[in-house]
Amino acid sequence: MNFIEKIFLGFSKERRATAIATLTAVVLAIFKLVIGIMSGSVALLASAVDSVLDTAISIFNFFAIKKAEEAPNEEFQYGKGKVQAIAGVIEGVIITLSGIYIIVEGIKKIIYDNPTTHLGASVWVMVISIVVTWFLVKYLESIAKETDNIVIKADALHYKADLLSNGAVLVALFIVWISGFDIVDAIFGIAIGAYIIYSAYEIIEESILILLDRSLDGEIVSKIGEIIANAPEVRGYHYLKTRTDGTHNFVDFHMVLHPEMTVLEAHDIAEEIIEKIIALDKNRGWLINPHFDPHDDEEQNILYFNGKADDA
């Protein structure tokens, strides 16, 4: 991957990863599609269709990440990080539709009893595909771990599903090769389609939760709370809110300080807290907004944000 990475040296890690995934998917799609059409194998054709979709999705992800990396402006003051979550939902839907298509093709093969040919070439295509996809999955997983990017995670998960489905295709082709039972190819194709649909669920779910402003992981939230509570001169905290757009983490909280403390002293305490929170995950950007309270007004804020301030 080092040589290929140099070609895309001007890109960010995330965009470079999607570019490499796109290039890989294009090559695999061409080989699988040609041999799949020649052989009539539903399982191989399913894998070819999946690789074609991989190409389209990786290209889409490349531009989604490019858009998400744009700096905030007057119109989009919090940036465009959620573009990646939107991309994740679209990707999951496309993956689901491809799974449905594969299942339909498998059923048609069972009904019409279409034969499978060119098995030798088909087997070799899948062996090469498995090896290449394995290296791609390892690369994408390393980038996903390093950047914690939702789009790269989705890509890694998708290609991991491809790796398993490629293995299943290879097994199916081998069984048909030695037994002559073409129905095995159709059954494996249907099973792969079902697995592809299942794999899309996690991508869609995580992306939707980001769009709905789900809070950060419970462990991270707990650590943020400990950092605030253990800060010197902080008498307490409340109204801690967190969310992420997949690229940046957002944190808001109120902390109770001595009522006679100067603004400069309060600012210095907040800066120290912010630095410690940022250190929890340096792979993402952070937007942290502390609010200073001279007394604990948690109950008042709860009433206000529940729309009951007038009743208090």
N, C-alpha and C positions, 0 to 999 in steps of 0.2 A: 504493500500500500504506500510506502514512502515515495516511490518513484511517481505514482499516480498523484499523490498529494502535492508534489512539486508543480504539477501542471496547473493545479487550482490554487496556487500559493497566495494569490491576491484575495481569496475568499475567506470569510470567517470559518471557524471549525464546523459550524452547523451547515452553512451553505456548501462547504466543501464536501461534507458527508453526503448531502442530498445529490450533489453533482456526480459523485462517484457511484452512488446507488443507481442513478439514472443511466449512466454509461453501462453499468453491469446489466441492468434490466433490459436495455436495448439489445445487447449482444445475445443474451439468453433467449429473449423473446423471438428473435429472428430464427435461431437454430431450432427451437421447440416448435414454432409455428410451421416451418417448412416440413420438418419430419412428422409432425402431428397430422398435417393434412395428407401427406403421402401415405402414412401408416393407417389412418382411420382410427387411431387409439383415442378413446374419449379421455382417458386418464392423462395422456400426454397433451392432448388438445386443451384439457382443463388447465394444465400447468402452463401451456403457452399463453392462453388467455390471461391467466394470472400475471404472467411476466409482462404482457402488454399493458395491463392495468398498473403494474408496478412502475412502468416507465412513465405513464401519465401522472400517477400519483407523486412520484419523486420529482418530476418537473414542477408540478403544482406546489409541492412542499418547498422547493427551492425558492420560488417567488414569494410564498407565504412567509418564509423566514426573512427574506430580503425586505419585505414590507414591515415585518415585526421589528426589524433592527433599525428602522428609521427613527430619528430623534423626535422627541415630543415637539409640538408646535402650538400655535395659538388655538388651532381648531381641535387638535388631539393632544391635550395637555398632559395626559397620562401615557402617551405613546400608543402604539398599535399592536401590543403584545398579544391581544386576544385573537388576532388574525390566525395565529397558530392553532388555537382551539377550534376556530371555525373550520380550518383546514382539516383538523382531526376528525370532526363530525362528517365532513364531506367524504374524506378518505374512508371512514368506516362504512358509510352508506354505499360507496362504490364497491368496496370489498364484499359487502353483503349481496349486492346485485350480481357480482361475478360468481359468487357461490351458488346463487339460485340458477344462473345460466348453466353452470356445470352440472347441477343436479338434473335439470331438464334434458341436457344432452345425454346423460347417462341413462335416463329413463327411455329416451328415444332409441338408444342403441339396444337396450333389452327388448323393446317391442319389435324393432325391425331386424334384429339379429345381424348387425353389420360386422363383417370380419375385420381382424386386425392384421396388418402386414408390416414389412420392413422392421421386424422386431429387433434385429441386431443393431441397426442404426439408432433405433429408439432408445435402447438400453444404454448405448454409449453416450448419447446426448444427455440422458438423465444422470449418469455417473459424473460427467463433466460439470453439469449444473449443480449437483450436490456439493462438489468440492469448491466451486467458485462461490456459491451461496454461503457456505460455512465460513469462509474467510470474510465475506461481506458482513455477516451477522456479528462476528467477533469485533470487526472494526466499528460498526454502528453502535454496538453495546458499549464499547469503550468511550465513544464520543457522548453517548447518552448519559453515562455515568459521570463523565467529566463536566458536562454542561447542564444536566438535568432538564433538557429541552423536550417538551411534550411531542413535538413533531418527529424528532429523532427517535424518541422512545417508540412512537407509533410505527415508524419505518423499521426499527429493529425487531419489533414484535411481528410485523407483517412478514419480514424476510425469514424470521424464525419459523413462522407458520409455513412459509414456502419450503423451508428446509425439510420439515416433517412431511409435507405433502409430496415433495420430490422423492423422498425415501419410499413413500407409499406407492407412488407411480412406478418406481423401479421394481419394487416387489411384485406389483400387479403385472408388469410387462414380463418379468421373469417367469411368473406362474403361467401366464398365457403361452410363453415361449416353449415351456417344457410340457404343458398339459394340453394346449389347444383349446381351452375353455375361454372363449371370448367374453362370456358374461362376467368373468372375474374383473376384466378391465372396466366394465360399466359399473360394477359394484364399488370398486375402489374409487372410481371417478365421483360417484354419488357421495361416498364417505368423505372424500376430500372437500367437496362442495359444502357439506354440512360443517366440517371443521373450519373452513374459511369463514363461514357465517358466524360461527361461535367466536372465532378470534377477533372479529370486528366489534363484538359487543364491548370488550374492555376499552378499546380505542374510543368508541362513541361515548361510553359512560364517563371516562376521565375528562374528555373534552367538554362535555356538557356541564360537568361539575365546576370546571374552570369558568365557563361562561356564566354560571350561577353564583360566582364569587364564593365558592366553598372556602372555609378557613384552611390555613396551613396544617400540615401534619400535627397531630396532637402532641407528639414529643417535642417538636420545634416550639409550639405555642407554650408548652410547659417551661421550656428553657428560657423563653423570652420573659415569661412571668417571673422566674427566679432571678434573672438579671435585673429586672426593674425593682423587685422587692428587696434585693440584697445591696442595692446601690446606697452609698452613704447619704444621709439626710432625707431619704425617701421614707415617709411615714406610712405609705400604702399606695395601692394603685387600683384602678378599676376601668371598666369600659375598654378592655383590650380587644381590638378587632384585627383580624388578619385575612388576607386573601392573596392570590397570585394570578398573573395573566399568562403564566408559563415561562416567562422570561424574567419578570421582576416580582419581588415580594412586597406587599404593602402592609404596613403596620400602623395602627392608631391606638393610643392609650392615654389615660389620664393618670397623673401621679400626684400624690398629696405631699406638699412641701410646707415648711414653716411659713406662716403668713407674713413674717417680717423679712424673709429672705429676698435679696436683691435679684433683679432680672439676670444680671451677669452670673451670679452664683447658680441660679436655676438653669441657665443656658449651659454652663460647664458640666453640671450633673447630667443633663440630657445628652450632651455630646459624648460623654463617657459611656452612657447606656447604649447609644446608637452604635458606637464602635464595636461594643461587645456583641450586639445583635447581628451586625453585619458579618462578624467573624464566624457565626454559626453556619453560613453558606456563602462562600465567596464566589461561587459559580454563577450566582444570580445577582441582578441589581436589586437595590432596596430603596424604598421610599417610606421613611419612618416619620410620623408626625406625633410628637409628644405634646400633651396639654398640661399646663401647670394649674393645680388647684390648691388654695390655701386651707381647704377642709374637704372632707370626704362627702362628695355630692352624688354618690352613685345612685341612690334611690331617686333623686331628682332627675337624673339623666335617663334612668329607666322609664320613668313616667313620660318624659319629653319624647323619647324615641318611640314610645308606644302610642304617641298621639294623645296622651292623657294629661298634658301639662296644665290645661285649663281646669282640670278637676282636682289638681294637687292642692 
